[in-house]
Amino acid sequence: MDIFAKIAAGEIPSYKCAENDEFYAFLDINPLVEGHTLVIPRREVDYFFDMDDDELARYQQFAKRVAIAIKKAFPCKKVAQVVLGLEVAHAHIHLIPMQTEADADFRRPKLSLTEEQFQTIAAKIRDNF
């Protein structure tokens, strides 16, 4: 089982923002901005385009609901959707609240947040989901 599957299964702690039977959303532990969230399928699949069309559509619909919750919790111009993922062999979407495109620049320094800050951020997103 990969690290994201273990997170979704509750074997590794995370700051849960939203979930259903198929998908799980949690805070990135190295966030670019407050509210930076990862959305993953619960089943282990490495490559987005290995998902069948129906599953991919449900994944995007779930991510959209999470993005709407993020935008309510952290008012911003848009919520960026970024698909990267060579470092973890599990499909994942980064949802990043942004005021400018620089907010979604992965080369910039990451925020250093406390446990309490992470918990507060996750609760804000959950409350708006």
Order of alpha helices (4+ residues) and beta strands (2+ residues): alpha-beta-beta-beta-alpha-beta-beta-alpha
